[in-house]
Amino acid sequence: MELIGKQHYVLPEGKIYLNWAASCPALADTSAFFEYRKMKSLNREKNAYYDFLDDEVRSLVGRLFQCESSRVFIAANATSALLDVLDRWLLRHPNSTIIKTRQSYPSLVLAGQAVQTHWVHATDAGYLEAIAACSGTGIVLIEGCDYLSGRRYDINAIQAAAASKGLSVILDASQWPAPNLHLQENMAIIFAGHKWAGGPNGIAIGMIPESFPLDGRSGTESLNRGWRLPLDTFSFKPTAARLDAGGGGNPYLNLALLHQSLSLLASVGRAAVENHVVELATSLRSKLSHLNVQLLPANRASMVCFQMPFADFGSAAEDHGLILTSGLGRVRLSPAPFSSEKDVDDAVAIIERMIS
Ligand SMILES: Cc1ncc(COP(=O)(O)O)c(C=O)c1O
């Protein structure tokens, strides 16, 4: 059974979609789009509508992650949010070590100044050893699950180990809703709008705890940065909103669409989403283990990965009616809240045909 029915999404017709970790298809209900267009054309009501969206999204995220909505910021995308938080952290701690893997997303983000990097194996042990070895100030860049293998990290253990050494953590939770995770004193959380969050590309959410040590970009920080301009005070915003996307090009339509998808997810809850996708991924993995594919290691996985059997596997799979991610030598399948056991069986049958 699906957790959220397929009728809620615009899915590619006649194809099985097991690619939720890459991108969530659009919602079929277009009312948020039209509401946005309508409000945009009403001069007086527009600002009230923007304020409503802004408040709603911050408080939805606050409820989902059990943090104050004042700790939430809304960014133009996850990349800029990751860069921004890391840059500001490094301004405060110039001679620090960055602990990160050679693969996967937050590792691609590097501030433009000389910093020491401690590269780690993409495992819990790799991170924990690097944290134990770190002397002085440092920051851990990590994502919820390894992008290549789908293996999930024990973020709570890594965050606690980092806290015990006085290190900070930036978690990229774009691919994984991380149901047991909450904002911690030493950890900022950022996620892209277009993956598990179910929204469009071009928006991201960040959360920073009050104690997270960030500097403004000295001398260049904009007072007017953010979705709501502090025109009455002309002072820096005291909340995480000082990291909001700025300027007249704020992606309000994307915010409206993200608001709609987060509301849908919140109606079932992060835990139910987790249970559903892990159950399907576990079943998928067990069914694939009977085929001639080299599964990559996984623990608590919501994605299933195996070594790419032949070049162009991804486009061949699409021709056979299965949407997945393939590249970097591996194939990755990621069930969604709208996936069912039948999707799993159909996907396994397609893969079996493709490799026989
Ligand atoms: C784990 C992860 N984080 C962040 C991103 C990038 O997100 P955005 O396009 O919002 O910068 C991606 C890719 O889309 C990703 O896989």
The ligand as a Tripos MOL2 file, in Angstrom:
@<TRIPOS>MOLECULE
LIG
   16    16     1     0     0
SMALL
NO_CHARGES

@<TRIPOS>ATOM
      1 C1         22.3530   15.7220   -0.7360 C.3       1 LIG1
      2 C2         22.1230   16.9290   -1.6010 C.ar      1 LIG1
      3 N1         22.1630   18.1470   -1.0470 N.ar      1 LIG1
      4 C3         21.9430   19.2680   -1.7830 C.ar      1 LIG1
      5 C4         21.6930   19.1840   -3.1470 C.ar      1 LIG1
      6 C5         21.5040   20.4470   -3.9290 C.3       1 LIG1
      7 O1         20.3490   21.1230   -3.5940 O.3       1 LIG1
      8 P1         20.0400   22.5680   -4.2330 P.3       1 LIG1
      9 O2         19.7680   22.3210   -5.6820 O.co2     1 LIG1
     10 O3         18.8540   23.0750   -3.4940 O.co2     1 LIG1
     11 O4         21.2680   23.4040   -4.0370 O.co2     1 LIG1
     12 C6         21.6530   17.9220   -3.7720 C.ar      1 LIG1
     13 C7         21.3230   17.7850   -5.2020 C.2       1 LIG1
     14 O5         20.3110   18.1900   -5.7020 O.2       1 LIG1
     15 C8         21.8750   16.7730   -2.9760 C.ar      1 LIG1
     16 O6         21.8710   15.5540   -3.5130 O.3       1 LIG1
@<TRIPOS>BOND
     1     1     2 1
     2     2     3 ar
     3     2    15 ar
     4     3     4 ar
     5     4     5 ar
     6     5     6 1
     7     5    12 ar
     8     6     7 1
     9     7     8 1
    10     8     9 2
    11     8    10 1
    12     8    11 1
    13    12    13 1
    14    12    15 ar
    15    13    14 2
    16    15    16 1
@<TRIPOS>SUBSTRUCTURE
     1 LIG1         1 GROUP 0 **** ****
